[in-house]
Amino acid sequence: MAQLTGESDSKVAKALAAPTRAHILELIRAEGPLTAKEVAGRSSLHPNVARGHLDVLVDAGLATVKWRRLPGGGRPAKLYETAPAHVEHGTTLVADMLATLIEQTGFTAEPARKVAFDTGERLGRRHRPTSEHPTFDEQAIALVRALSEVSGATRIAGRGEGWIEVEDQDCPFRGIAQAHPELACSLDKALKEGVMQALGADCFVEQVTSVAWGDDACREVVRIRTEK
């Protein structure tokens, strides 16, 4: 998250000081846009209490509000989601250095993928669920937590049996995406596969949209590999 100062910094510190609000922030980051009632149900809170916590997160700039029309008409549903953030300047600097290295040495994609996968494994090990045999949902939430270290706007945009769709509006490989879109996407997929491997899930990643190819956000499906 970008560095904050003054009043904004104080609001963020206050918002995250309460463990319940920190939990709610993790919840909407992992689950995507949720109503106050949905947050309340997942957090064992009264809806009014959940709404109060969510409003504090919005006031601190950590969450935003949007509206969703209901199929049967009536008043639109009020949804809360995490506010897009940007990774710190140090990450951008590393990406720029990598781009320069590519230009000067012309190294091939496969060794780079191996480095990205291994980096993902190291990242994933720091976020392993505490349960001995975590469920895929627990692994998915841990994946989002791990990715938040390299990108400030990662969330789960969809899910199904044995798969999740991850959206990232702040690609960690943005620094090389314009000149080397294929490599940027390859590294991004390898990083996620490495994280999931460390979390105990053998997965492969399918690209849906990509910042490198001009889309507004990267969307990738992370799917458990099944034997044929």
NUMI-695812 format. One line per field, with one value per residue: residue number from 1; residue in one letter; x, y, z of N, C-alpha, C in turn. Coordinates in Angstrom, 2 decimals. Example, Ala and Ser with C-alpha at 12.3 -4.5 7.8 and 13.67 -1.06 7.14 Angstrom:
# residues 2
num 1, 2 $
residuo a, s $
nX 13.19, 12.85 $
nY -5.69, -2.25 $
nZ 7.80, 7.08 $
caX 12.30, 13.67 $
caY -4.50, -1.06 $
caZ 7.80, 7.14 $
cX 13.20, 12.90 $
cY -3.30, 0.03 $
cZ 7.80, 7.87 $
This chain:
# residues 228
num 1, 2, 3, 4, 5, 6, 7, 8, 9, 10, 11, 12, 13, 14, 15, 16, 17, 18, 19, 20, 21, 22, 23, 24, 25, 26, 27, 28, 29, 30, 31, 32, 33, 34, 35, 36, 37, 38, 39, 40, 41, 42, 43, 44, 45, 46, 47, 48, 49, 50, 51, 52, 53, 54, 55, 56, 57, 58, 59, 60, 61, 62, 63, 64, 65, 66, 67, 68, 69, 70, 71, 72, 73, 74, 75, 76, 77, 78, 79, 80, 81, 82, 83, 84, 85, 86, 87, 88, 89, 90, 91, 92, 93, 94, 95, 96, 97, 98, 99, 100, 101, 102, 103, 104, 105, 106, 107, 108, 109, 110, 111, 112, 113, 114, 115, 116, 117, 118, 119, 120, 121, 122, 123, 124, 125, 126, 127, 128, 129, 130, 131, 132, 133, 134, 135, 136, 137, 138, 139, 140, 141, 142, 143, 144, 145, 146, 147, 148, 149, 150, 151, 152, 153, 154, 155, 156, 157, 158, 159, 160, 161, 162, 163, 164, 165, 166, 167, 168, 169, 170, 171, 172, 173, 174, 175, 176, 177, 178, 179, 180, 181, 182, 183, 184, 185, 186, 187, 188, 189, 190, 191, 192, 193, 194, 195, 196, 197, 198, 199, 200, 201, 202, 203, 204, 205, 206, 207, 208, 209, 210, 211, 212, 213, 214, 215, 216, 217, 218, 219, 220, 221, 222, 223, 224, 225, 226, 227, 228 $
residuo m, a, q, l, t, g, e, s, d, s, k, v, a, k, a, l, a, a, p, t, r, a, h, i, l, e, l, i, r, a, e, g, p, l, t, a, k, e, v, a, g, r, s, s, l, h, p, n, v, a, r, g, h, l, d, v, l, v, d, a, g, l, a, t, v, k, w, r, r, l, p, g, g, g, r, p, a, k, l, y, e, t, a, p, a, h, v, e, h, g, t, t, l, v, a, d, m, l, a, t, l, i, e, q, t, g, f, t, a, e, p, a, r, k, v, a, f, d, t, g, e, r, l, g, r, r, h, r, p, t, s, e, h, p, t, f, d, e, q, a, i, a, l, v, r, a, l, s, e, v, s, g, a, t, r, i, a, g, r, g, e, g, w, i, e, v, e, d, q, d, c, p, f, r, g, i, a, q, a, h, p, e, l, a, c, s, l, d, k, a, l, k, e, g, v, m, q, a, l, g, a, d, c, f, v, e, q, v, t, s, v, a, w, g, d, d, a, c, r, e, v, v, r, i, r, t, e, k $
nX 0.84, 0.46, 2.50, 1.27, 0.39, -0.06, -3.45, -4.74, -3.04, -3.41, -6.10, -6.03, -4.42, -6.08, -8.29, -7.27, -6.51, -8.37, -8.98, -11.24, -12.00, -9.72, -9.92, -12.30, -11.47, -9.61, -11.41, -13.17, -11.27, -10.50, -12.94, -14.20, -16.56, -18.94, -22.06, -23.13, -24.66, -23.82, -21.13, -21.55, -22.74, -20.59, -18.82, -19.91, -21.36, -23.64, -25.61, -25.70, -23.50, -21.45, -21.76, -21.01, -18.26, -17.41, -17.93, -16.02, -13.70, -14.11, -14.02, -11.37, -10.17, -9.56, -11.44, -14.07, -17.28, -19.83, -22.65, -25.13, -27.45, -30.49, -31.80, -34.63, -35.46, -36.14, -34.55, -31.09, -28.37, -26.01, -22.61, -19.45, -15.98, -12.41, -10.25, -8.51, -4.98, -1.52, 1.57, 4.66, 7.32, 9.74, 9.23, 8.46, 10.89, 12.49, 11.19, 11.76, 14.54, 14.68, 13.56, 15.54, 17.65, 16.67, 16.66, 19.39, 20.63, 19.01, 17.85, 16.20, 12.73, 12.14, 14.12, 13.55, 10.90, 11.25, 12.60, 10.57, 8.62, 9.94, 10.28, 7.60, 7.00, 8.57, 7.29, 4.71, 5.14, 5.33, 2.76, 1.22, -1.71, -2.83, -3.98, -3.53, -4.33, -5.28, -8.25, -9.29, -10.45, -9.30, -6.65, -6.90, -7.55, -5.19, -3.47, -4.25, -3.49, -0.72, -0.10, -0.69, 1.58, 3.12, 1.50, -0.93, -3.67, -5.14, -7.67, -10.24, -12.21, -14.05, -15.31, -15.29, -15.85, -12.87, -11.47, -10.47, -11.00, -8.72, -8.30, -6.27, -5.45, -3.14, -0.59, 2.28, 4.35, 4.31, 6.30, 7.73, 5.86, 4.95, 6.99, 7.62, 5.27, 4.53, 6.42, 5.99, 3.39, 3.86, 5.63, 3.98, 2.00, 3.57, 4.51, 2.15, 1.52, 3.68, 3.25, 0.84, 1.74, 3.42, 1.48, 0.32, -1.20, -1.43, -1.48, -2.53, -2.36, -4.61, -4.81, -7.04, -7.65, -5.32, -3.13, -0.79, -1.47, -3.09, -5.53, -7.75, -7.31, -5.59, -6.78, -6.95, -7.44, -7.05, -6.47, -7.00, -4.84, -5.76, -5.47, -5.55 $
nY -1.18, 2.27, 4.74, 6.57, 9.73, 12.08, 12.98, 10.90, 8.74, 8.42, 7.67, 5.21, 3.73, 3.72, 2.36, -0.21, -1.01, -2.40, -5.79, -7.04, -5.39, -5.60, -8.27, -8.19, -6.64, -8.37, -10.33, -9.13, -8.60, -11.13, -12.38, -10.70, -8.16, -7.51, -7.43, -5.62, -7.33, -9.84, -9.80, -9.67, -12.20, -13.92, -13.23, -13.54, -11.40, -8.75, -7.25, -4.39, -3.80, -4.83, -3.14, -0.71, -1.14, -1.49, 1.03, 2.53, 1.50, 2.38, 5.17, 5.40, 4.97, 2.41, 0.73, 0.62, 1.68, 0.26, -0.20, -2.69, -3.76, -5.49, -8.61, -8.84, -6.24, -3.23, -1.68, -1.05, -3.21, -2.47, -2.66, -3.60, -3.30, -3.92, -1.10, -0.16, -0.38, 0.58, -0.95, -0.54, 1.84, 0.49, -2.05, -1.42, -0.39, -2.71, -4.14, -2.47, -2.75, -5.44, -5.34, -3.89, -5.70, -7.78, -6.53, -6.13, -8.61, -10.51, -12.89, -16.09, -17.22, -19.54, -20.06, -17.73, -18.15, -20.26, -19.01, -17.23, -19.06, -20.35, -18.16, -17.63, -19.94, -19.52, -17.25, -18.25, -20.10, -18.51, -17.92, -20.09, -21.93, -22.64, -25.09, -28.67, -30.06, -28.12, -26.72, -26.14, -23.62, -22.35, -22.36, -20.69, -18.21, -17.80, -17.55, -15.04, -13.40, -13.79, -12.77, -10.13, -9.04, -8.35, -7.00, -4.52, -4.74, -7.14, -9.60, -12.10, -12.83, -14.62, -17.97, -21.58, -25.15, -26.38, -24.29, -20.83, -17.44, -14.93, -11.51, -8.77, -5.49, -4.15, -4.95, -6.82, -7.08, -4.96, -3.22, -4.49, -5.20, -3.76, -3.81, -6.50, -8.39, -11.15, -12.43, -11.14, -12.02, -14.76, -14.92, -13.96, -15.95, -18.15, -17.33, -17.37, -20.10, -21.16, -20.15, -21.49, -24.12, -24.20, -23.90, -26.30, -27.15, -28.44, -26.64, -25.06, -22.13, -20.17, -17.68, -14.92, -12.11, -9.36, -6.89, -6.45, -6.82, -4.74, -4.67, -3.57, -4.81, -7.63, -10.88, -14.10, -17.60, -19.83, -23.12, -26.35, -28.98, -31.91, -35.45, -37.25 $
nZ 0.00, -0.70, 0.83, 3.56, 5.06, 7.82, 8.48, 7.01, 7.47, 10.21, 10.30, 8.97, 10.73, 12.99, 11.95, 11.45, 13.92, 15.36, 15.76, 14.64, 12.50, 10.93, 10.25, 8.75, 6.60, 5.41, 4.70, 2.75, 0.88, 0.06, -0.65, -2.41, -3.60, -1.05, 0.72, 3.68, 5.22, 4.30, 5.09, 7.83, 8.30, 7.69, 9.63, 12.09, 13.24, 14.19, 11.64, 11.74, 13.31, 11.72, 9.52, 10.64, 11.14, 8.49, 7.42, 8.76, 7.59, 4.98, 5.36, 6.05, 3.68, 2.95, 1.96, -0.50, -1.83, -3.83, -6.06, -6.74, -9.05, -8.44, -9.62, -9.57, -9.49, -7.55, -4.68, -5.22, -4.21, -1.68, -1.86, -0.48, -1.06, -1.24, -1.47, -4.41, -4.37, -4.58, -5.29, -3.49, -4.24, -4.38, -5.44, -8.04, -8.94, -8.93, -10.97, -13.14, -13.22, -13.92, -16.46, -17.82, -17.60, -19.19, -21.70, -22.09, -21.86, -23.02, -22.02, -21.93, -21.64, -20.06, -17.95, -16.50, -15.78, -14.01, -11.92, -11.11, -10.28, -8.15, -6.48, -5.92, -4.45, -2.13, -1.17, -0.76, 1.31, 3.54, 4.09, 4.67, 5.52, 8.88, 9.43, 9.15, 6.88, 4.67, 3.18, -0.26, -0.41, 1.82, 0.96, -1.24, -0.07, 1.33, -0.85, -1.92, 0.20, 0.15, -2.40, -1.97, -0.98, -3.14, -4.85, -4.66, -5.20, -5.40, -5.71, -5.16, -7.81, -8.75, -8.30, -8.14, -8.17, -7.29, -8.50, -8.80, -9.76, -10.15, -9.75, -10.62, -10.35, -10.34, -11.66, -10.76, -12.54, -14.22, -15.01, -17.04, -18.80, -21.08, -23.05, -23.09, -23.17, -23.33, -21.72, -19.26, -18.60, -18.46, -16.30, -14.27, -14.12, -13.40, -10.91, -9.34, -9.55, -8.20, -5.59, -4.92, -5.00, -2.78, -0.88, -0.88, -3.04, -6.23, -8.96, -12.06, -14.11, -15.93, -18.35, -18.55, -18.92, -19.43, -18.19, -19.51, -22.16, -22.68, -21.29, -18.63, -16.22, -14.78, -15.16, -14.04, -14.09, -11.52, -11.26, -9.90, -10.67, -12.29, -12.54, -15.59 $
caX 0.00, 1.25, 2.77, 0.32, 0.86, -1.04, -4.77, -5.01, -2.25, -4.05, -7.34, -5.68, -3.95, -7.26, -9.13, -6.66, -6.19, -9.36, -8.83, -12.44, -11.94, -8.64, -10.49, -13.27, -10.71, -9.10, -12.56, -13.63, -10.19, -10.50, -14.23, -14.73, -17.60, -19.92, -22.96, -22.91, -25.30, -22.96, -19.98, -22.02, -22.91, -19.30, -18.00, -20.69, -21.66, -24.92, -25.40, -25.41, -22.11, -20.60, -21.86, -20.19, -16.85, -17.18, -17.89, -14.71, -12.73, -14.32, -13.53, -9.90, -9.66, -9.17, -12.54, -14.93, -18.66, -20.45, -24.03, -25.46, -28.90, -31.02, -32.53, -36.06, -35.74, -36.07, -33.38, -29.83, -27.62, -24.79, -21.50, -18.17, -14.81, -11.16, -9.86, -7.26, -3.77, -0.38, 2.75, 5.61, 8.25, 10.82, 8.82, 8.55, 12.30, 12.94, 10.66, 12.53, 15.85, 14.49, 13.37, 16.85, 18.41, 16.16, 17.12, 20.83, 21.13, 18.14, 17.69, 14.98, 11.62, 12.06, 14.82, 12.84, 9.73, 11.72, 12.87, 9.28, 7.97, 10.65, 9.94, 6.24, 7.06, 9.06, 6.23, 3.61, 5.49, 5.11, 1.33, 0.53, -2.75, -2.37, -4.51, -2.63, -4.84, -6.16, -9.17, -8.93, -10.85, -8.26, -5.47, -7.20, -7.41, -3.75, -2.88, -4.49, -2.64, 0.66, 0.04, -0.79, 2.94, 3.73, 0.54, -1.88, -5.07, -5.49, -8.87, -10.90, -13.33, -15.01, -14.86, -16.09, -15.28, -11.48, -10.87, -10.82, -10.54, -8.03, -8.18, -5.21, -5.45, -1.83, 0.32, 3.64, 5.30, 3.94, 7.50, 8.23, 4.70, 4.79, 7.98, 7.70, 4.00, 4.50, 7.24, 5.32, 2.28, 4.44, 6.17, 2.86, 1.38, 4.52, 4.53, 0.95, 1.64, 4.64, 2.58, -0.10, 2.52, 3.86, 0.29, -0.12, -2.12, -0.81, -2.40, -2.04, -3.01, -5.08, -5.00, -8.32, -7.31, -3.97, -2.67, 0.29, -2.07, -3.95, -6.76, -7.73, -6.85, -5.22, -7.67, -6.43, -8.10, -6.13, -7.25, -6.30, -4.49, -6.31, -4.88, -6.46 $
caY 0.00, 3.48, 5.30, 7.61, 10.66, 12.96, 12.50, 9.61, 7.74, 8.22, 6.93, 3.83, 3.10, 3.50, 1.34, -1.53, -1.32, -3.36, -7.08, -7.36, -4.66, -6.20, -9.50, -7.83, -6.19, -9.59, -11.04, -8.54, -8.74, -12.50, -12.80, -9.78, -7.26, -8.14, -6.54, -5.64, -8.54, -10.98, -9.69, -10.03, -13.64, -14.60, -12.79, -13.73, -10.08, -8.16, -6.43, -2.99, -3.74, -5.02, -1.93, 0.31, -1.44, -1.24, 2.48, 3.00, 1.12, 3.29, 6.49, 5.36, 4.76, 1.02, 0.05, 1.49, 1.25, 0.28, -0.66, -3.76, -3.89, -6.81, -9.15, -8.60, -4.82, -2.74, -0.88, -1.76, -3.66, -1.73, -3.60, -3.08, -4.02, -3.26, -0.03, -0.43, 0.24, 0.40, -1.47, 0.50, 2.19, -0.48, -3.12, -0.86, -0.30, -4.06, -4.46, -1.70, -3.39, -6.68, -4.97, -3.53, -6.94, -8.48, -5.83, -6.20, -9.98, -11.31, -14.24, -16.75, -17.22, -20.68, -19.80, -16.68, -18.79, -21.06, -18.05, -16.74, -20.16, -20.53, -16.99, -17.87, -20.95, -18.88, -16.36, -19.08, -20.74, -17.55, -17.70, -21.38, -22.04, -23.36, -26.45, -29.64, -30.36, -26.99, -26.85, -25.28, -22.25, -21.80, -22.11, -19.54, -17.01, -17.65, -17.05, -13.59, -12.77, -13.82, -11.85, -8.75, -8.55, -7.86, -6.19, -4.01, -4.74, -8.52, -10.11, -13.22, -12.30, -15.70, -19.26, -22.77, -26.37, -26.60, -23.17, -19.46, -16.43, -13.88, -10.24, -7.90, -4.23, -3.50, -6.04, -6.68, -7.10, -3.86, -2.58, -5.16, -5.66, -3.09, -4.28, -7.97, -8.87, -12.60, -12.78, -10.65, -12.93, -16.05, -14.79, -13.80, -17.27, -19.01, -16.87, -17.88, -21.55, -21.43, -19.90, -22.57, -25.34, -24.11, -24.02, -27.69, -27.40, -28.50, -25.88, -24.35, -20.83, -19.83, -16.24, -14.45, -10.78, -9.01, -5.51, -6.45, -6.79, -3.57, -4.74, -2.75, -5.61, -9.02, -11.89, -15.44, -18.70, -20.76, -24.35, -27.55, -29.93, -33.25, -36.48, -37.82 $
caZ 0.00, -0.77, 2.13, 3.89, 6.06, 8.40, 8.89, 6.38, 8.18, 11.51, 10.07, 8.65, 11.96, 13.83, 11.33, 11.54, 15.31, 15.84, 15.07, 13.86, 11.22, 10.13, 9.71, 7.71, 5.43, 4.78, 4.16, 1.49, -0.10, -0.46, -1.18, -3.40, -3.08, -0.18, 1.44, 5.12, 5.74, 3.99, 5.99, 9.17, 8.37, 7.67, 10.77, 13.32, 13.77, 13.81, 10.43, 12.06, 13.79, 10.53, 8.71, 11.29, 10.86, 7.06, 7.20, 9.24, 6.56, 3.85, 5.77, 6.07, 2.32, 2.77, 1.26, -1.30, -1.96, -5.14, -6.01, -7.67, -9.29, -8.15, -10.78, -9.49, -9.32, -6.18, -4.31, -5.47, -3.04, -1.38, -1.73, -0.01, -1.56, -0.89, -2.37, -5.13, -3.83, -5.47, -4.62, -3.17, -5.31, -4.48, -6.34, -9.39, -9.27, -9.27, -12.28, -14.12, -13.33, -14.65, -17.86, -18.35, -17.71, -20.36, -22.89, -22.25, -21.94, -23.87, -21.50, -22.39, -20.71, -19.16, -16.68, -15.77, -15.17, -12.87, -10.84, -10.63, -9.56, -6.88, -5.66, -5.46, -3.38, -0.90, -0.72, -0.27, 2.59, 4.62, 4.28, 4.72, 6.56, 10.07, 9.45, 8.56, 5.54, 4.34, 2.05, -1.38, -0.06, 2.70, 0.13, -2.09, 0.75, 1.59, -2.09, -1.99, 1.22, -0.34, -3.53, -1.50, -0.71, -4.37, -5.58, -3.68, -5.65, -5.77, -5.05, -5.81, -8.59, -9.00, -7.77, -8.44, -7.62, -7.68, -9.22, -8.46, -10.71, -9.42, -10.47, -10.12, -11.07, -10.17, -12.04, -10.23, -13.65, -15.10, -15.53, -18.24, -19.58, -22.36, -24.02, -23.09, -22.60, -23.16, -20.57, -18.05, -18.29, -18.10, -14.95, -13.35, -13.93, -12.67, -9.52, -8.68, -9.46, -7.13, -4.31, -4.65, -4.72, -1.39, -0.04, -0.91, -4.15, -7.55, -9.80, -13.23, -14.25, -17.28, -18.48, -19.08, -19.43, -18.99, -18.30, -20.52, -23.49, -22.80, -20.51, -17.42, -15.10, -15.07, -14.60, -14.30, -13.38, -10.84, -11.27, -9.42, -11.73, -12.05, -13.39, -16.58 $
cX 0.87, 1.39, 1.84, 0.90, -0.31, -2.32, -5.08, -4.29, -2.91, -5.32, -7.07, -5.25, -5.14, -8.11, -8.59, -6.31, -7.14, -9.22, -10.04, -12.40, -10.85, -9.14, -11.47, -12.56, -10.14, -10.24, -13.00, -12.53, -10.23, -11.80, -14.74, -15.82, -18.66, -20.83, -22.62, -23.51, -24.44, -21.71, -20.37, -22.16, -21.61, -18.44, -18.70, -20.96, -23.09, -24.69, -25.09, -23.98, -21.15, -20.59, -21.01, -18.71, -16.52, -17.09, -16.57, -13.63, -12.87, -13.75, -12.01, -9.31, -9.24, -10.22, -13.34, -16.32, -19.08, -21.84, -24.28, -26.99, -29.34, -31.86, -34.02, -36.44, -35.62, -34.78, -32.09, -29.13, -26.33, -23.67, -20.24, -17.05, -13.55, -10.81, -8.59, -6.10, -2.65, 0.81, 3.75, 6.63, 9.36, 10.49, 8.89, 10.00, 12.85, 12.45, 11.42, 13.92, 15.76, 14.31, 14.70, 17.71, 17.97, 16.70, 18.60, 21.35, 20.28, 17.92, 16.31, 13.95, 11.69, 12.85, 14.13, 11.61, 10.12, 12.00, 11.56, 8.56, 8.62, 10.36, 8.54, 6.21, 7.53, 7.99, 5.08, 3.90, 5.24, 3.62, 0.54, -0.52, -2.26, -2.87, -3.59, -3.03, -5.82, -7.07, -8.71, -9.32, -9.82, -7.00, -5.68, -7.05, -5.94, -3.03, -3.05, -3.63, -1.19, 0.85, -0.05, 0.58, 3.59, 2.78, -0.58, -3.34, -5.49, -6.72, -9.38, -12.15, -14.39, -14.45, -15.81, -15.42, -13.87, -10.85, -11.31, -10.34, -9.98, -7.92, -7.10, -5.19, -4.10, -0.73, 1.73, 4.70, 5.01, 5.17, 8.05, 7.10, 4.62, 5.74, 8.00, 6.43, 3.96, 5.25, 6.57, 4.19, 2.79, 4.96, 5.04, 2.20, 2.30, 4.58, 3.33, 1.02, 2.61, 4.04, 1.66, 0.61, 2.96, 2.69, -0.30, -1.08, -1.35, -1.77, -1.72, -2.91, -3.36, -5.35, -6.35, -8.14, -5.95, -3.70, -1.61, -0.26, -3.11, -5.25, -6.62, -7.18, -6.41, -6.24, -7.14, -7.21, -7.01, -6.90, -6.40, -6.05, -5.04, -5.69, -5.93, -6.40 $
cY 1.23, 4.06, 6.47, 8.49, 11.38, 12.29, 11.14, 8.49, 7.40, 7.40, 5.47, 3.08, 2.77, 2.37, -0.06, -1.94, -2.36, -4.67, -7.43, -6.66, -5.21, -7.50, -9.20, -7.38, -7.39, -10.33, -10.45, -8.55, -10.12, -12.86, -11.91, -8.91, -8.01, -7.07, -6.59, -6.89, -9.76, -10.98, -10.11, -11.54, -14.40, -14.28, -12.95, -12.41, -9.69, -7.28, -4.97, -2.81, -3.88, -3.76, -0.81, 0.11, -1.14, 0.24, 3.09, 2.70, 2.02, 4.66, 6.56, 5.16, 3.34, 0.21, 1.09, 0.88, 1.27, -0.33, -1.71, -3.84, -5.32, -7.31, -8.83, -7.13, -4.40, -1.98, -1.67, -2.14, -2.86, -2.72, -2.89, -3.94, -3.25, -2.20, -0.42, 0.31, -0.01, -0.10, -0.35, 0.68, 1.16, -1.61, -2.66, -0.77, -1.66, -4.46, -3.72, -2.30, -4.68, -6.39, -4.63, -4.77, -7.74, -7.85, -6.07, -7.63, -10.88, -12.71, -14.78, -16.88, -18.34, -20.50, -18.74, -17.24, -19.59, -20.15, -17.55, -17.81, -20.35, -19.37, -17.14, -18.89, -20.35, -17.97, -17.16, -19.71, -19.81, -17.38, -19.01, -21.38, -22.89, -24.80, -27.41, -29.98, -29.26, -27.30, -25.94, -23.84, -21.60, -21.49, -20.88, -18.23, -16.74, -17.13, -15.54, -12.85, -12.70, -12.82, -10.39, -8.17, -7.96, -7.02, -5.79, -4.12, -6.11, -8.96, -11.32, -12.70, -13.35, -17.00, -20.36, -23.96, -26.58, -25.48, -21.85, -18.56, -15.26, -12.65, -9.39, -6.64, -3.53, -4.53, -5.84, -6.66, -6.00, -3.22, -3.22, -5.52, -5.04, -3.64, -5.80, -8.56, -10.38, -13.03, -12.34, -11.59, -14.29, -16.02, -14.70, -15.14, -18.18, -18.62, -17.45, -19.41, -21.94, -21.22, -21.07, -23.88, -25.35, -24.26, -25.42, -28.03, -27.36, -27.86, -25.39, -23.11, -20.58, -18.33, -15.92, -13.06, -10.40, -7.53, -5.41, -6.34, -5.68, -3.61, -3.90, -3.50, -6.98, -9.93, -13.26, -16.46, -19.62, -22.04, -25.53, -28.49, -31.31, -34.24, -37.04, -39.35 $
cZ 0.00, 0.62, 2.38, 4.98, 6.67, 8.79, 8.30, 7.10, 9.51, 11.36, 9.76, 9.91, 12.89, 13.28, 11.54, 12.97, 15.88, 15.07, 14.20, 12.51, 10.33, 9.49, 8.58, 6.45, 4.68, 4.08, 2.82, 0.44, -0.74, -1.17, -2.30, -2.80, -2.27, 0.42, 2.93, 5.75, 5.48, 4.87, 7.39, 9.32, 8.42, 8.89, 12.10, 14.03, 13.43, 12.59, 10.71, 12.56, 12.61, 9.68, 9.31, 11.04, 9.40, 6.77, 7.68, 8.19, 5.33, 4.16, 5.77, 4.68, 2.04, 2.02, 0.49, -1.39, -3.41, -5.01, -7.07, -7.81, -9.04, -9.33, -10.76, -9.35, -7.87, -5.94, -4.56, -4.16, -2.90, -1.08, -1.27, -0.60, -1.19, -1.93, -3.11, -4.50, -4.81, -4.68, -4.42, -4.29, -5.47, -5.43, -7.79, -9.84, -9.66, -10.65, -13.38, -14.32, -14.14, -16.14, -18.52, -18.56, -18.93, -21.63, -23.14, -22.42, -22.82, -23.35, -21.84, -21.26, -19.68, -17.87, -15.84, -15.09, -13.93, -11.67, -10.25, -9.82, -8.19, -5.93, -5.09, -4.34, -2.07, -0.31, -0.10, 1.08, 3.77, 4.95, 4.34, 5.81, 7.72, 10.12, 8.69, 7.12, 5.11, 3.15, 0.92, -1.10, 0.85, 1.91, -0.75, -1.31, 1.06, 0.35, -2.20, -0.98, 0.74, -1.46, -3.11, -1.15, -1.95, -5.20, -4.63, -4.07, -6.14, -5.01, -5.81, -6.49, -8.89, -8.48, -8.17, -7.81, -8.14, -8.47, -8.62, -9.59, -9.91, -10.30, -9.81, -10.97, -11.00, -10.41, -11.50, -11.32, -14.67, -15.75, -16.79, -19.21, -20.96, -23.43, -24.15, -22.51, -22.39, -21.92, -19.27, -17.64, -17.84, -16.67, -13.93, -13.07, -13.12, -11.20, -8.75, -8.53, -8.35, -5.75, -3.96, -4.35, -3.26, -0.43, -0.07, -2.02, -5.46, -8.55, -11.07, -13.43, -15.71, -17.33, -19.11, -19.70, -18.86, -19.20, -19.39, -21.94, -23.62, -22.05, -19.24, -16.21, -15.59, -14.39, -15.02, -13.48, -12.83, -10.61, -10.76, -10.59, -11.37, -13.02, -14.33, -16.50 $
